[in-house]
Amino acid sequence: MTSSPRPSTAADEVAALTSDLIRIDTTNTGDPATLAGERAAAEYVAEKLAEVGFEPQYVESGPGRGNVVVRLAGADPGRGALLVHGHLDVVPADPAEWSVHPFSGEIRDGYVWGRGAIDMKHMVAMTLAVARQFKREGTVPPRDIVLAFLADEEAGGFHGARWLVQHRPELFDGVTEAVSEVGGFSLTLGDGVRAYLVETAQKGIMWLRLKVRGTAGHGSMVHSDNAVAKLAAAVARLDAHRFPIVLTAATREFLEGVAELTGVPFDPDDPEAAVARLGSVARLIGATLRDTANVTMFNGGYKTNVVPSLAEATVDGRMLPGREAAFEKTLAEVLGPDIELDWDLLPPVETTFDGRLVDAMTAAISAEDPGARLLPYMLSAGTDAKSFQLLGIRNFGFAPLRLPPELDFTSLFHGVDERVPVEGLEFGTRVLSRFLLGS
């Protein structure tokens, strides 16, 4: 007599789903001429959802810019719905720099390798795996759950989350809270003590375009109004400027929690010392102590012997919540009156670390990793939460992963040899399932 195979669970298929998604090249260069588009990945997600009985909506914001949204009805339609969202696009990757091809989705040495493994096809796969299991088993969550698989996050979400918020807001009717990427991952703090970081805040983003005008002329002449020289001096001043340290509520609560777990006192007058003790995660937390403005592109001139009349640069500016006006004022002062400024602003995101949803996160993590502690933190980068907050939605970063202590997790975001541990994926699907059923 042969026994029937046990039903497939979310943990059983999550690694394969992650691998499949990585193999679909969804590179987003930000340039319509060179981006790959998200259509193939969106169609894959929609097919996997339809396969178990969902009726997903496929929505294109433009040619090839695919988004998928589906709603799983909950037991209490009177409660606010929960949004779980993830983006399908990834940043570019150069195969020559990688140990494996970045779009191979290779599974070896206990990891799934490839561009998007961490940012953020692992969460897309976990969400997809849990949703499929719920549908197969007829599981009804306590509240409506809206699942959104989105385009264009890596270029600001203007063809993904922002477009849907502006053009299809009815897809998110009743949603009061949301979870997505860059949170829920473990940080080992010595002697096996693990904290799981939950993102409760994000710095704002100001992508600036700088222009300076001068007098054009022959390169052999004496010039006192050189556009390239004036712009170079301005960006050098900006690069040398250090914004003041501002200890926000999220960062203070995180550093106080680390001090409690490690027994090393935290001095609020010297937060940089506390951050320096955090190891590889210091680069993530350290960037939330102050505003930043980094020059990322510089363009001026077109011929060796011609002094141009125009020079341009771009700056990636990030400001702490509540610092938008002060940030703008400082930029103008540091750059000087000769610089013309234009920018796109994606506002900061901030919520408190409390409430029923946080209780559900804590219970789900504790069930799978007893003794672990959840700590809030601020993300120095941005996610699609910046768009969903426009609908009045409360946002958290919670994409659960238990990570090996030796893994330099933060270096994998947009890095070479991006990879995610298979055991971490399996852990994450179990936590995500518990969380959705307890939320």
C-alpha positions in Angstrom: 0.0 0.0 0.0 1.4 3.4 -1.0 0.7 6.5 1.0 -0.6 9.6 -0.8 1.9 12.5 -1.0 1.3 15.1 1.6 -0.2 18.3 0.3 2.2 21.0 -0.9 2.7 23.8 1.6 3.9 27.3 1.1 7.3 26.4 2.5 7.6 23.5 0.0 7.3 25.7 -3.1 8.7 29.1 -2.0 12.3 28.5 -3.2 11.1 27.3 -6.6 8.8 30.3 -6.9 11.7 32.6 -6.0 13.9 31.0 -8.6 11.3 31.2 -11.3 10.8 34.9 -10.6 14.5 35.7 -10.7 14.8 34.0 -14.1 12.3 36.5 -15.5 14.4 39.6 -16.3 12.6 42.6 -15.0 15.5 45.1 -15.1 14.3 48.6 -14.5 16.9 51.1 -15.8 14.5 54.0 -15.4 14.9 54.6 -19.1 11.9 53.4 -21.3 14.4 52.6 -24.1 16.4 50.1 -22.0 14.1 48.7 -19.3 12.9 45.1 -19.6 9.4 45.7 -18.3 7.4 43.7 -15.7 4.8 42.1 -18.0 6.2 38.6 -18.0 6.6 38.4 -14.2 3.2 39.9 -13.7 1.7 37.3 -16.0 3.6 34.6 -14.2 2.1 35.8 -10.8 -1.4 36.0 -12.3 -1.1 32.5 -13.7 0.0 31.1 -10.4 -2.9 32.8 -8.6 -5.5 31.7 -11.2 -4.2 28.2 -11.0 -5.6 27.8 -7.4 -8.8 29.6 -8.0 -8.1 33.3 -7.6 -9.3 35.9 -10.1 -6.5 38.4 -10.2 -6.7 41.7 -12.0 -3.8 42.4 -14.4 -3.4 46.1 -15.0 -0.9 47.8 -17.2 0.1 51.4 -16.6 1.9 51.5 -19.9 3.3 49.1 -22.5 4.8 46.2 -20.6 4.4 47.8 -17.1 2.4 45.0 -15.6 0.7 45.1 -12.1 -1.4 42.4 -10.5 -3.9 42.9 -7.7 -6.2 40.4 -6.0 -8.3 40.4 -2.9 -8.8 37.4 -0.5 -12.1 37.9 1.4 -11.8 37.7 5.2 -14.2 36.6 7.9 -15.0 40.2 9.0 -15.8 42.5 6.1 -16.3 45.3 8.6 -12.6 45.4 9.5 -10.1 47.4 7.6 -8.3 45.4 4.9 -4.6 44.6 5.0 -2.4 45.3 1.9 0.6 43.0 1.2 2.6 44.5 -1.6 5.8 43.7 -3.5 7.5 45.0 -6.6 8.4 42.9 -9.6 11.2 45.1 -11.0 14.9 44.9 -10.2 17.9 47.1 -10.7 20.5 46.2 -13.4 23.2 43.6 -12.9 26.4 42.9 -14.8 26.9 39.2 -15.3 30.7 39.6 -15.5 30.8 40.7 -11.8 28.8 37.7 -10.5 29.7 34.2 -9.3 26.5 33.0 -11.1 24.4 34.5 -13.8 22.3 37.1 -12.1 19.1 35.9 -13.8 19.8 32.2 -13.4 17.8 31.7 -10.2 20.3 29.0 -9.3 19.8 27.1 -6.0 23.0 26.0 -4.5 24.9 26.1 -1.1 21.6 26.6 0.6 20.7 29.8 -1.2 18.7 31.0 -4.1 21.0 33.3 -6.2 20.2 36.1 -8.5 19.1 39.7 -9.0 16.0 40.3 -6.9 16.6 37.5 -4.5 16.5 40.1 -1.6 15.0 43.1 -3.4 12.4 41.8 -3.5 11.3 38.7 -5.4 11.8 36.6 -2.2 8.8 38.5 -0.6 6.8 38.2 -3.8 7.4 34.5 -3.7 6.5 34.1 -0.1 3.3 36.1 -0.5 2.4 34.1 -3.6 3.2 30.8 -1.8 1.1 31.6 1.2 -1.8 32.9 -0.9 -1.8 29.7 -2.9 -1.8 27.6 0.2 -4.7 29.6 1.7 -6.7 29.1 -1.4 -6.0 25.4 -1.8 -7.0 24.8 1.8 -10.0 27.2 1.9 -8.4 29.3 4.6 -10.3 32.4 5.5 -8.2 35.1 7.1 -9.8 37.3 9.8 -9.9 40.4 7.5 -9.7 41.1 3.8 -6.2 40.8 2.4 -5.3 42.7 -0.7 -2.2 41.4 -2.6 -0.5 43.7 -5.0 2.5 42.8 -7.2 3.8 46.0 -8.7 5.9 47.6 -11.4 8.5 50.4 -11.2 9.4 50.6 -7.5 13.1 50.9 -8.4 12.4 54.1 -10.3 9.9 55.7 -7.8 6.8 53.6 -8.5 5.4 56.1 -11.0 4.3 53.3 -13.3 3.3 51.0 -10.4 2.1 51.9 -7.0 1.8 55.7 -7.7 -0.1 55.1 -10.9 -2.5 52.7 -9.3 -3.1 55.0 -6.4 -3.9 57.8 -8.8 -5.8 55.9 -11.5 -7.2 52.7 -9.8 -7.7 53.6 -6.1 -10.8 51.4 -5.9 -8.5 48.4 -5.9 -7.5 49.4 -2.4 -10.9 50.2 -1.0 -11.1 49.6 2.7 -7.3 49.1 3.2 -6.1 50.6 6.4 -2.7 49.0 6.9 0.0 47.6 4.7 3.2 45.5 4.9 6.0 45.1 2.4 9.8 45.0 2.1 12.9 45.8 4.1 11.7 44.6 7.5 11.1 41.5 9.5 14.7 40.3 8.9 16.8 39.0 11.8 19.9 40.6 13.3 22.1 38.4 15.6 23.4 40.4 18.5 25.9 38.0 20.0 25.3 34.8 22.0 22.5 33.8 19.7 20.3 36.8 20.7 18.2 37.7 17.7 16.2 40.9 17.0 13.9 41.2 14.0 13.8 44.7 12.6 10.4 46.1 11.6 10.4 49.2 9.4 8.2 51.9 10.9 9.6 54.9 9.1 11.4 56.0 5.9 13.4 59.0 5.0 12.0 61.2 2.3 13.5 61.3 -1.1 14.4 64.4 -3.1 15.8 63.7 -6.5 17.4 67.0 -7.6 18.4 68.3 -10.9 21.0 71.1 -10.7 21.7 73.6 -13.5 24.2 76.4 -13.7 24.6 78.7 -16.6 27.8 80.6 -17.7 29.3 82.3 -20.7 30.3 80.0 -23.6 33.6 80.6 -25.3 36.8 79.1 -26.7 38.7 76.9 -24.4 42.0 78.8 -25.1 40.7 82.0 -23.6 40.6 83.3 -20.0 37.1 82.7 -18.5 35.6 84.0 -15.3 32.0 82.7 -15.9 32.6 79.0 -16.4 29.4 76.9 -15.9 31.3 73.7 -15.3 33.6 75.2 -12.8 30.8 76.9 -10.9 28.8 73.7 -10.7 31.8 71.7 -9.7 32.5 74.1 -6.8 28.9 73.9 -5.7 28.7 70.1 -5.6 32.0 70.0 -3.8 30.6 72.2 -1.1 27.5 69.9 -0.9 29.7 66.8 -0.7 31.7 68.4 2.2 28.6 69.4 4.1 27.4 67.3 7.0 23.8 67.7 8.1 23.2 67.7 11.8 22.4 64.5 13.8 18.7 64.2 14.6 17.6 61.3 16.7 14.1 60.3 15.6 11.7 58.2 17.6 12.2 55.1 15.5 16.0 55.2 15.7 16.1 56.0 19.4 13.7 53.1 20.1 15.9 50.7 18.0 19.1 51.7 19.7 17.6 51.5 23.1 16.3 48.0 22.3 19.7 46.9 21.1 21.3 48.3 24.4 18.7 46.3 26.4 19.4 43.1 24.5 23.2 43.4 24.6 23.7 45.1 28.0 25.8 47.8 26.4 24.5 51.2 27.5 23.2 53.6 24.9 24.2 57.3 25.2 21.6 59.4 23.3 24.2 62.2 23.1 26.5 59.9 21.1 24.3 57.8 18.8 27.1 57.3 16.3 29.0 55.2 18.9 26.0 52.9 19.3 25.6 52.6 15.6 29.3 51.7 15.1 28.8 48.6 17.3 26.2 47.2 15.0 28.5 45.5 12.5 27.3 45.3 8.9 23.8 46.8 9.7 25.6 50.0 10.8 25.4 51.3 7.2 21.7 50.9 7.2 21.0 52.5 10.6 23.8 55.1 10.4 22.2 56.7 7.4 19.1 57.4 9.5 20.9 59.7 11.9 21.0 62.7 9.6 19.9 64.0 6.2 22.1 63.1 3.2 22.7 64.6 -0.3 24.9 62.7 -2.7 25.9 63.8 -6.1 25.2 60.9 -8.5 25.7 62.4 -12.0 27.5 65.3 -13.5 27.3 66.5 -17.1 28.9 69.5 -18.7 30.4 70.3 -22.1 30.6 68.6 -25.4 34.0 69.4 -26.9 37.5 69.8 -25.4 38.1 73.3 -26.7 34.7 74.7 -25.9 33.6 76.2 -22.6 29.9 75.4 -22.4 27.2 77.7 -21.3 25.4 75.0 -19.3 26.4 72.3 -16.8 24.1 69.9 -15.0 24.2 67.4 -12.2 21.8 65.2 -10.2 21.7 64.7 -6.5 20.1 62.0 -4.5 18.8 63.7 -1.4 17.3 61.9 1.6 15.7 63.7 4.6 14.4 62.6 7.9 10.6 62.9 8.7 9.7 66.5 9.5 12.9 67.9 7.9 11.7 68.7 4.4 11.7 72.5 4.8 15.0 72.6 6.6 16.6 70.3 4.0 15.5 72.5 1.1 16.7 75.6 2.9 20.1 74.0 3.6 20.5 72.9 0.0 19.9 76.4 -1.3 22.4 77.9 1.2 25.2 75.3 0.5 24.8 75.3 -3.3 24.5 79.1 -3.6 22.5 81.5 -5.7 23.9 80.5 -9.1 22.4 77.0 -9.0 19.0 76.4 -10.5 17.1 73.7 -8.6 14.3 71.4 -9.7 13.3 68.2 -8.0 10.9 65.3 -7.5 9.9 64.7 -3.9 8.7 61.4 -2.4 7.8 62.3 1.2 9.0 60.5 4.4 6.9 57.7 5.9 6.4 57.3 9.6 4.2 55.4 12.0 4.3 54.2 15.6 5.4 50.7 16.7 2.2 49.6 18.4 -1.3 48.2 17.8 -2.9 45.0 16.7 -0.7 44.5 13.6 2.5 44.8 15.6 1.1 42.3 18.1 0.4 39.9 15.2 4.0 40.3 13.9 5.4 39.7 17.4 3.3 36.5 17.9 4.2 35.1 14.5 7.9 35.6 15.0 7.8 34.3 18.5 6.0 31.1 17.4 8.8 30.3 15.0 11.8 31.8 17.0 11.0 31.8 20.7 12.9 34.4 22.6 13.4 36.7 19.7 12.6 40.4 20.0 11.1 42.8 17.5 12.5 46.3 17.2 11.4 49.2 15.1 13.8 51.1 12.8 13.9 53.7 10.1 14.8 52.8 6.5 17.2 55.3 4.8 15.9 54.3 1.3 12.3 54.3 0.1 9.6 51.8 -0.9 6.1 51.9 -2.5 4.8 52.8 1.0 5.4 56.4 -0.1 2.6 56.0 -2.6 0.2 54.0 -0.5 0.4 56.5 2.4 -1.4 58.9 0.0 -4.5 56.8 0.6 -4.2 57.1 4.3 -2.7 53.6 4.7 -0.5 52.9 7.7 2.7 51.3 6.4 5.2 48.8 7.9 8.2 46.9 6.5 7.7 43.2 7.3 9.1 40.6 5.0 10.2 38.0 7.5 13.5 36.2 7.1 15.7 34.4 9.6 19.3 35.1 8.4 22.6 33.3 9.2 24.6 35.6 11.5 27.5 35.7 9.1 25.5 37.0 6.2 26.1 40.6 5.3 22.5 41.2 4.5 22.5 44.9 3.8 25.3 44.6 1.2 23.0 42.4 -0.9 20.6 45.1 -1.8 21.5 46.2 -5.3 24.8 44.3 -4.7 26.8 41.6 -6.5 25.9 37.9 -5.8 22.6 38.8 -4.3 21.1 35.7 -2.7 18.6 34.6 -0.1 18.9 31.5 2.2 16.4 28.7 1.4 15.8 28.1 5.1 15.1 31.8 5.6 12.5 31.6 2.8 10.8 28.6 4.4 10.9 30.4 7.8 9.5 33.5 6.2 6.5 31.7 4.7 5.6 30.1 8.0 5.8 33.5 9.8 3.9 35.3 7.0 1.1 32.7 7.2 0.8 33.0 11.0 0.9 36.8 10.7 -1.9 37.0 8.1 -4.0 34.7 10.2 -3.4 36.7 13.3 -3.7 40.2 11.9 
